[in-house]
Amino acid sequence: MIINSFRFKLICKAVFFLLVFCVSPKLFAENSNLNSACATHSKGVNAWMLFESEILRRGGVVPEELLEKYAKNINFDLNRIIINNGFDAIRFPVNPALYKIDANKKIISEIISDIKKYNYRCIIIDVHPRFYKKNESPDGIIFAQKNKLPEYNNYIEFIRFILRNFDDSRFVLELLNEPGLDCSSSSVNIVHNFHLNVIKDLDNLSKGVTFLYNSSCNSSFRSLIKLNRNQIKELGDNFLFSFHYYEPLIFTHQGSLWSKRFPYLRYISRLPFDGLLDDIDFAIKNFKSKFFSGLISEEVFLLGSSVLDEYRREIYGERNIFESFRLVKNWSIENEIDGRVVLGEFGVIRSGDDTGPGEKDRIKWLEAVRRAANFYGFGWYVWDYMSYMGISVSTGSIAISDDYISALGLVR
């Protein structure tokens, strides 16, 4: 009896092992609609302007103000080039404003269908408004939902249109890129309610779909980690969660001309990442010289000097990135969504003759972010392939240097 009892216990343990480690994951995979591979394993790139260029190439209409100059030279073979460079995932920004143009509707359906032909592990369809008209920005769409304006109706019809072509398990739908507002809890709540209302308005079309959530403050990790457990549960089990990382902005956007909120950025150049004090001081001296030569107003100079002084004190480096990502990881564990977090964007403006960071610093920052994402188990999507913040050798080029391939840990 002792031997039989011992054997019986062994059999029970063996059965338990099979159920927990073999059968259960399989059942979970079959019953879960969540595409977790996008969050935990992906090495992706953002294909900015590929949507617009394909609409044009296939005979559609894209207003000039919604088009980068280089986009006219892109074609869908970029997908093959992306895969050949070692990426296994793509984030595909699509602009809902182009859906309003009747000539584009059939073409957009074809584009969404054709991207399935490529051997990606994950395909994020990123609803990415480019805004030149009132209420077509991300915040404008949120406002339009609240006030039942036509811009929201167009947005929700665009989402429905995409979902009718959503017949591939690799697809993930990102409902709204970079809601702005601010990092306050009230803004976090506004964006959360927006997502809930979108799902409600989609009715049965949302079933079986993996969605990607962006929080306020331009998808900052600081606003994302303010999302509480009850809010996460309200969204449901078919949501992944994204954050974008461009910190410190004074490094990643130095030399940028488009920022009205941070006007001093355009006057900063060659600020190093994780560099020596002498190199930081050289960049600060260069910034001051532009003020003394009359290029910078006193107000902009004082604001920029304050941010530069803080950067000098901190000597921002890889440790800061790892600390930020650690906060996101801890938040995901505490809220039982570990394995459902995506780094949807990270990037640095290109180096110019006398603008932007040095090339080596740019590569160093990209590698540090990629290392942190890998360490904490976040799938990542670099911004982007060939734009003014691209990883290709120049804006509009398809070639990538070995230095960038190495920094991103890719294998061609």
N, C-alpha and C positions, 0 to 999 in steps of 0.2 A: 504493500500500500504506500509506503514511503516513496519508493521509486516512481510508482505511478503518479503520485501526487506531485512529485518534482517534475516529471515529464509534462504533466498537465499545466503546471505553472509556466514552463518554458514555451509550450504551445500557445498559451494565452498571451505571453509577452510578444511572441513572434507575430501573432495575429494583430495585436495592438500596433506594433511597429509598422506592419503593412498598411493598416488603415490610416495611420497618422502621416506616414512619410511617403507612401506610394499612392494610395487611393485618394486621400483627401485633397492633395494639390491638384490632381487630375479633375476631381469633381469641381473644385473651385474654379479651375481654368475653364471648364465647360459651362459653368453657371454664371461666371462673372463676365460682364461686358467691358470691364476696365482694361484698357490697353496700357498695362504697366511698363511695357518695354520702352515706351517713350520717355518714361521718367527715370528708369534705373540703368539702362544700358546704352542709350543713344549717344552717338557722336555726330552732331548735326550742324547744319549751316543754314542761315537765313538766305533765301533767294529773292532779295529785294529787286523789284521791277520786272521779274520774270513773268508775272501775271499780265502786266500792262503790255510788255513786248509781244507776248503771245496773242493777245487780243488784236494788236495792230497787224501782226504777221498773218493772222487768219482773216483779215478783212474787216475787223471791228473798228470802233471809234474810241480814242483816248484823247481828251482835251490836253493841249500842250502844257497847261499849268499843272497837270497831274503826271507829267512824264519827265524823267531825267534824260539828259541828252544821249548818254551812252546806251540807254535802253533799246533804242532802235536797232542796235547791232546784235542783240541777244536772240537766241532761239532755244527751242526746247531741248536741244542736244546738250545744253548746260547740265541737265540732270545726269547724263552719262559721264560727263567730265567730273561732276561732284563725286559720284560713286567711285570713279577711277582714282580719285585723289584720297580715298580711304574713308570718306564719310558714309555712314549707314542710315542717316535720317535727314529729313529736310523740314524746315518751317517755311511755309509758302504763304507770304502775305497777299491778301486779296482785298480790294477796295470796294465796299458796297456801293459807292457813288457810281461806279461804272455799270452796275446792274440796271440803273434807271434808263440807260440807253438801250432801246429795243433791239438794235442791230447786234448788241453784244450778248444777248441772253443765251442763244443757242451755242455761241462760241464758248462762253464761260462753262456751260455744261460739258462741252467737249474737252476743255482744258482740265477740269476736275477729273474727268474720266480717264484722260490720257496719262495723267501722272501716275496712275496705278500700274502702268506698264513697267515702271522702273523698280529695281530690286532694293527698295528701302525697307528698313526695319520699322520705321515710323514715318508717317506723313502728317504733319500738323498743318491744318488749314487755318491760317491766322486772319481773322477778320480785322483788318488794319486800315481804318479810315484815314485818307489823306484829305485834309480839310482846307478848302478855300471859300467855302460858303457857310453861312450861319447854320448851326445845329447839325453839321456833318462831321464835326470832330468827335472823339470819344466822349468828352464831357457833354457836347451838344446832343449826342444820341441819348445819353442818360437823361438830360433835361427834357428831350423830346418825348421819351417814354413817360415821364412823370406828367407831362402836359398833353399827352396824346396828339402830338404833332405829326405831320406827314413824313418827316425825316425818320422817325421811329418806324412808321409803317413800312417804308422802303427797306429799312434795316432788317426788320423781322421777316419780310418777304424774301429778302436775300438769304437769310439763314435757312428758311424753309426750302428755298430753291437748292441750296447746297446739300441739305440733308436728303433730298430726293435722289441725289447722286452718291450718297454715302453708303455704299454697299461693299466696303472693303474693311476688314478688321484692323488694318494698319492705320486707318484714319483717326485723327483726333481733331475735334473742332474747338478752336479758341474763340470764345464768343466776343471778346473785345480787347484789342491791344491797348495797353497803357492808359487806363483811365487816369485822368489828371487829378483834379481836386488837390488835396494835401494829405499829409500822413496822420491826420487826427482820427480819433475813433469814430467821430461822426461821419467822416468821409468813407472810412472803412465800411460802416453800416449802409451808407447810400449805395456803394458799389455792390455790396452783398445783396441788397434788396433788388437791385437792377438784375442781377443774375437769376434770382428766384423768379422774378416776373417774366424774364425771357423764357425760362423753362416752362412756366405756366402757359405762356402764349403759344408755345410750340405744340402743345397738346401731346398727342401720341407720337409725334415725330421724334421726340427726344428719347424714346425707349431704345435701349441697345446701343446708344451712342456714348463714346467717351468724350467728355468736355474738358477744356482747360480753362482754369480760373486765373484772372489777373486782378490784383487788388489796386487800391487807389495810389496816388503819389507816384504815377508813372511806373506801376508794377514794382515798387520798391519792396525789398525784403522787410523793411521796417513797418510798413503797413500790413504786409501779409501776415506777419507773426502776431498782429493784434486780432486776427480772426480767431474767435473762440470756438470751443468744442461744439456748442449748440449750433452755431452758425454753420460749421462744417457739416454737421449731421443733417441740417436742413437742406443743404445742397444735394446730399445723397452720395451713394457709393460710386457713382460713375464720373466723378470729378477728379482730375489731376490739378495741381496747384503750381503756378509759375511765378518766378520773380526774375527781374532784370537787374544786371549789375554793371554799373559804369562808375565805380568809385575808385579814387576820388575824382569827382567831375573835373576839377581843375587840371588833373593829369590827362584823363581820357578825352576831354573836349577842348584842350588848349589849342588856340588858333581857330576855333570854329566861329563862323560869321553869323550864324542864324539865331543865336540865343539873345532874346530881349531881356530875359530874367537875369542873366549873368553876363552883362555887356563887357566885362573885363576879360573874358576868355579869349576874345579875338586878338588881344595884345600880348598874350603869353606864349612863349615858345621855348622849346628845348628844356622844359622842366623834367628832371629825371624821375624814374621810378626806383625806389629802394636804393637811392644814389648817395653820393658823398655830399657833405655840407657845401663844399666848394662848388660843386656842380649846381646845387640848388641856389646858392648865392649868385652864381653867374646868370641864371634865369631871372632872378629877382632884380639884379642890376640892369638887365636888358629891359625889363618891364618899366623900371624907373626912368630909364633914358627916354622912353617913348612919352612919358609924362612931361619931362623937362623940355622935350622938343615940341610940345604942344599938341601931340596926337591924342592925348587922353584927357578928359575933363577931370577936375579935382574930385568930384563925387565918385566917378568910376575908379579913379586911382586909389582912393581911400578904401573902397570896398574890395578891390583886387588885392591891395597890400595886406589887408587883414586876413584874407584867405591864404595868401602866400606865406605869411608869418606863421599861421597855424600849421600849414603843410611842412614848413621848415622845422618847427618844434617836434612834430610827430615823426618826421622822416618816414613817411608812409611806405609800407613794404608788404611782403607776402604774408607776414604774421597778421596784418589787419584784415586781409581777405579771408584767411582761415578762421579768424574770430567771427567775422560776419556770417560765414557759412555755418559755423558751429551753432550760432543762435537759431538759424533756420532748421538745422538738423534736430536740435533739442525740442523746438516747437513741434516739429512733425512727429517726434516720438511721443511727446506728452499728449498730443491730440490723436494718436493712433492712426496717423496717415504716413508713417515712414514708408518710403518707396513710392510715394505719389507726388514727389516734388521735382519740378523741372526748372533748370536754368535756361529760360527762354531766349535771353539775349545777353551778350557781353561783347564789348569791342572798344577799339581805340581809333581816333581819327588818324588818317594817314600823315606821314611825315612829308613836309615840303622843303623847299630850299631854305626858308627862314620861318617856317610855321610848323606847328605840331611838335610832337615829341621826337627824340632821336629814334632811329629805326631799331636799335638794340633795346632801348627801353620799352618800345612798343611790343616787341617780341617777348621780352621778359615778363611784362604785365599779362599778356595773353596766356603764357605758359603757367604763370602763378594761379590764375583763375581756373584754368583747366585742371591743374593739379588739385586745387581745393575741391572742385566739383567732383572729381574722381574719388577723392579721399572720403567725402561724405555721401557718395552714392547718388549724386544728382546727374541725370542725363543733361547734356548741354547742347546749345545751339549758338554758334558764334555769329555775331553780326559784323559784316555779312560777307558775301562772296566778292563782289566787284565794285561796290559803291565807294564813296568818299571815306568810308570806314571799313572798306573791304580788306580781305587777306590776299587778294591777287596782287600781282606785281605793280599794277597801276589801275586807276579807275577805268572800268570797261574792259580790262584784260581778263582772259580766262586762265592764264598761267599762274601757278603758285610756286614760290621758291621753296627749296628744301628747308630753309630756316623756319618757315611757318608750318610746314608739315611736321617738323620735329617738335616745335613748340606745342602743337595740338595733339601730339602723340599718335599721329596717323601713320598708316602704312599703305603705300601706293601699290 
